[in-house]
Amino acid sequence: RGTYLAVLHFLSMAKIVLRYWRCQGRAEPLRVLLVDSGVPFEDEYQQVELWHQHQKDASKSGPFRSLPVLHWDNYQVAQTEAIAGYLAAKLGYAGDGSPEQAAQSAALCSAAYQDLLQPTTQFIYSPDTNPQIDLEKKFDDTARQMHGRLRNLDELLGEKNFFLNGDRPCAGDIFLYVVFDVFQRVFGDPFFAAFPRLTNFHKRIGARPNIKAYAESDRKFKRICFSTKEDEVLEKAKGFSANLKF
């Protein structure tokens, strides 16, 4: 415990800035990871009207001219999964620190981000990109696909508290917690009815003091993404979810 506090004190001396838009989006798992660690950091929000100017500036938009971007003192990291790996190594969220567990944590982050969060966000954006879309069919297709992937995760978690079976979550656990938050809003609580172990996992992470305080604060954005129709889509999804049967 004393060693952990000493390391935390050392890390708290760093200047950490996470730059993203004013929504959860691709940065929310990174934000929650930083929150859980207890290390002070600054959320810097990109103004839409200044993006054309800032996108040309690599100190603002990173080497790929996209967000999120993390600054740790004078070091800059870009892209969600790369930032996650960097924070996991810096803050002790890569399991026991072995290459094998670091890879497992990275795989969980990738699965949460690419296989779960992105398809669900694409559903929310779908009326923006295709105004004629059959939204209920898109919802049903996405929900069934995500439900199948939850089944795989439930088997992987088993009876463990966390996916790497340690006494502390890894970065992948944090990513999955954020995704399950989004799933509850999009697909509804009954979506998890067949997976009590995942439900308890989500509650376990959510009960961690720093994460609980963050979730109850004004710092957490309600908006999942930048879709102009997000509120309308989520309202319709409530009705669609009542008809879901697996």
Secondary structure as a PSIPRED ss2 file (coil, helix, strand):
# PSIPRED VFORMAT (PSIPRED V4.0)

   1 R C   1.000  0.000  0.000
   2 G H   0.000  1.000  0.000
   3 T H   0.000  1.000  0.000
   4 Y H   0.000  1.000  0.000
   5 L H   0.000  1.000  0.000
   6 A H   0.000  1.000  0.000
   7 V H   0.000  1.000  0.000
   8 L H   0.000  1.000  0.000
   9 H H   0.000  1.000  0.000
  10 F H   0.000  1.000  0.000
  11 L H   0.000  1.000  0.000
  12 S C   1.000  0.000  0.000
  13 M C   1.000  0.000  0.000
  14 A C   1.000  0.000  0.000
  15 K C   1.000  0.000  0.000
  16 I E   0.000  0.000  1.000
  17 V E   0.000  0.000  1.000
  18 L E   0.000  0.000  1.000
  19 R E   0.000  0.000  1.000
  20 Y E   0.000  0.000  1.000
  21 W C   1.000  0.000  0.000
  22 R C   1.000  0.000  0.000
  23 C C   1.000  0.000  0.000
  24 Q C   1.000  0.000  0.000
  25 G H   0.000  1.000  0.000
  26 R H   0.000  1.000  0.000
  27 A H   0.000  1.000  0.000
  28 E H   0.000  1.000  0.000
  29 P H   0.000  1.000  0.000
  30 L H   0.000  1.000  0.000
  31 R H   0.000  1.000  0.000
  32 V H   0.000  1.000  0.000
  33 L H   0.000  1.000  0.000
  34 L H   0.000  1.000  0.000
  35 V H   0.000  1.000  0.000
  36 D H   0.000  1.000  0.000
  37 S H   0.000  1.000  0.000
  38 G C   1.000  0.000  0.000
  39 V C   1.000  0.000  0.000
  40 P C   1.000  0.000  0.000
  41 F C   1.000  0.000  0.000
  42 E E   0.000  0.000  1.000
  43 D E   0.000  0.000  1.000
  44 E E   0.000  0.000  1.000
  45 Y E   0.000  0.000  1.000
  46 Q C   1.000  0.000  0.000
  47 Q C   1.000  0.000  0.000
  48 V H   0.000  1.000  0.000
  49 E H   0.000  1.000  0.000
  50 L H   0.000  1.000  0.000
  51 W H   0.000  1.000  0.000
  52 H H   0.000  1.000  0.000
  53 Q H   0.000  1.000  0.000
  54 H H   0.000  1.000  0.000
  55 Q C   1.000  0.000  0.000
  56 K C   1.000  0.000  0.000
  57 D C   1.000  0.000  0.000
  58 A H   0.000  1.000  0.000
  59 S H   0.000  1.000  0.000
  60 K H   0.000  1.000  0.000
  61 S H   0.000  1.000  0.000
  62 G C   1.000  0.000  0.000
  63 P C   1.000  0.000  0.000
  64 F C   1.000  0.000  0.000
  65 R C   1.000  0.000  0.000
  66 S C   1.000  0.000  0.000
  67 L C   1.000  0.000  0.000
  68 P C   1.000  0.000  0.000
  69 V E   0.000  0.000  1.000
  70 L E   0.000  0.000  1.000
  71 H E   0.000  0.000  1.000
  72 W E   0.000  0.000  1.000
  73 D C   1.000  0.000  0.000
  74 N C   1.000  0.000  0.000
  75 Y E   0.000  0.000  1.000
  76 Q E   0.000  0.000  1.000
  77 V E   0.000  0.000  1.000
  78 A E   0.000  0.000  1.000
  79 Q C   1.000  0.000  0.000
  80 T H   0.000  1.000  0.000
  81 E H   0.000  1.000  0.000
  82 A H   0.000  1.000  0.000
  83 I H   0.000  1.000  0.000
  84 A H   0.000  1.000  0.000
  85 G H   0.000  1.000  0.000
  86 Y H   0.000  1.000  0.000
  87 L H   0.000  1.000  0.000
  88 A H   0.000  1.000  0.000
  89 A H   0.000  1.000  0.000
  90 K H   0.000  1.000  0.000
  91 L H   0.000  1.000  0.000
  92 G C   1.000  0.000  0.000
  93 Y C   1.000  0.000  0.000
  94 A C   1.000  0.000  0.000
  95 G C   1.000  0.000  0.000
  96 D C   1.000  0.000  0.000
  97 G C   1.000  0.000  0.000
  98 S C   1.000  0.000  0.000
  99 P H   0.000  1.000  0.000
 100 E H   0.000  1.000  0.000
 101 Q H   0.000  1.000  0.000
 102 A H   0.000  1.000  0.000
 103 A H   0.000  1.000  0.000
 104 Q H   0.000  1.000  0.000
 105 S H   0.000  1.000  0.000
 106 A H   0.000  1.000  0.000
 107 A H   0.000  1.000  0.000
 108 L H   0.000  1.000  0.000
 109 C H   0.000  1.000  0.000
 110 S H   0.000  1.000  0.000
 111 A H   0.000  1.000  0.000
 112 A H   0.000  1.000  0.000
 113 Y H   0.000  1.000  0.000
 114 Q H   0.000  1.000  0.000
 115 D H   0.000  1.000  0.000
 116 L H   0.000  1.000  0.000
 117 L H   0.000  1.000  0.000
 118 Q H   0.000  1.000  0.000
 119 P H   0.000  1.000  0.000
 120 T H   0.000  1.000  0.000
 121 T H   0.000  1.000  0.000
 122 Q H   0.000  1.000  0.000
 123 F H   0.000  1.000  0.000
 124 I H   0.000  1.000  0.000
 125 Y H   0.000  1.000  0.000
 126 S H   0.000  1.000  0.000
 127 P H   0.000  1.000  0.000
 128 D H   0.000  1.000  0.000
 129 T H   0.000  1.000  0.000
 130 N C   1.000  0.000  0.000
 131 P C   1.000  0.000  0.000
 132 Q C   1.000  0.000  0.000
 133 I C   1.000  0.000  0.000
 134 D C   1.000  0.000  0.000
 135 L H   0.000  1.000  0.000
 136 E H   0.000  1.000  0.000
 137 K H   0.000  1.000  0.000
 138 K H   0.000  1.000  0.000
 139 F H   0.000  1.000  0.000
 140 D H   0.000  1.000  0.000
 141 D H   0.000  1.000  0.000
 142 T H   0.000  1.000  0.000
 143 A H   0.000  1.000  0.000
 144 R H   0.000  1.000  0.000
 145 Q H   0.000  1.000  0.000
 146 M H   0.000  1.000  0.000
 147 H H   0.000  1.000  0.000
 148 G H   0.000  1.000  0.000
 149 R H   0.000  1.000  0.000
 150 L H   0.000  1.000  0.000
 151 R H   0.000  1.000  0.000
 152 N H   0.000  1.000  0.000
 153 L H   0.000  1.000  0.000
 154 D H   0.000  1.000  0.000
 155 E H   0.000  1.000  0.000
 156 L H   0.000  1.000  0.000
 157 L H   0.000  1.000  0.000
 158 G C   1.000  0.000  0.000
 159 E C   1.000  0.000  0.000
 160 K C   1.000  0.000  0.000
 161 N C   1.000  0.000  0.000
 162 F C   1.000  0.000  0.000
 163 F C   1.000  0.000  0.000
 164 L C   1.000  0.000  0.000
 165 N C   1.000  0.000  0.000
 166 G C   1.000  0.000  0.000
 167 D C   1.000  0.000  0.000
 168 R C   1.000  0.000  0.000
 169 P C   1.000  0.000  0.000
 170 C C   1.000  0.000  0.000
 171 A H   0.000  1.000  0.000
 172 G H   0.000  1.000  0.000
 173 D H   0.000  1.000  0.000
 174 I H   0.000  1.000  0.000
 175 F H   0.000  1.000  0.000
 176 L H   0.000  1.000  0.000
 177 Y H   0.000  1.000  0.000
 178 V H   0.000  1.000  0.000
 179 V H   0.000  1.000  0.000
 180 F H   0.000  1.000  0.000
 181 D H   0.000  1.000  0.000
 182 V H   0.000  1.000  0.000
 183 F H   0.000  1.000  0.000
 184 Q H   0.000  1.000  0.000
 185 R H   0.000  1.000  0.000
 186 V H   0.000  1.000  0.000
 187 F H   0.000  1.000  0.000
 188 G C   1.000  0.000  0.000
 189 D H   0.000  1.000  0.000
 190 P H   0.000  1.000  0.000
 191 F H   0.000  1.000  0.000
 192 F H   0.000  1.000  0.000
 193 A C   1.000  0.000  0.000
 194 A C   1.000  0.000  0.000
 195 F C   1.000  0.000  0.000
 196 P H   0.000  1.000  0.000
 197 R H   0.000  1.000  0.000
 198 L H   0.000  1.000  0.000
 199 T H   0.000  1.000  0.000
 200 N H   0.000  1.000  0.000
 201 F H   0.000  1.000  0.000
 202 H H   0.000  1.000  0.000
 203 K H   0.000  1.000  0.000
 204 R H   0.000  1.000  0.000
 205 I H   0.000  1.000  0.000
 206 G H   0.000  1.000  0.000
 207 A C   1.000  0.000  0.000
 208 R C   1.000  0.000  0.000
 209 P H   0.000  1.000  0.000
 210 N H   0.000  1.000  0.000
 211 I H   0.000  1.000  0.000
 212 K H   0.000  1.000  0.000
 213 A H   0.000  1.000  0.000
 214 Y H   0.000  1.000  0.000
 215 A H   0.000  1.000  0.000
 216 E C   1.000  0.000  0.000
 217 S C   1.000  0.000  0.000
 218 D C   1.000  0.000  0.000
 219 R C   1.000  0.000  0.000
 220 K C   1.000  0.000  0.000
 221 F C   1.000  0.000  0.000
 222 K C   1.000  0.000  0.000
 223 R C   1.000  0.000  0.000
 224 I C   1.000  0.000  0.000
 225 C C   1.000  0.000  0.000
 226 F C   1.000  0.000  0.000
 227 S C   1.000  0.000  0.000
 228 T C   1.000  0.000  0.000
 229 K C   1.000  0.000  0.000
 230 E H   0.000  1.000  0.000
 231 D H   0.000  1.000  0.000
 232 E H   0.000  1.000  0.000
 233 V H   0.000  1.000  0.000
 234 L H   0.000  1.000  0.000
 235 E H   0.000  1.000  0.000
 236 K H   0.000  1.000  0.000
 237 A H   0.000  1.000  0.000
 238 K H   0.000  1.000  0.000
 239 G H   0.000  1.000  0.000
 240 F H   0.000  1.000  0.000
 241 S H   0.000  1.000  0.000
 242 A C   1.000  0.000  0.000
 243 N C   1.000  0.000  0.000
 244 L C   1.000  0.000  0.000
 245 K C   1.000  0.000  0.000
 246 F C   1.000  0.000  0.000
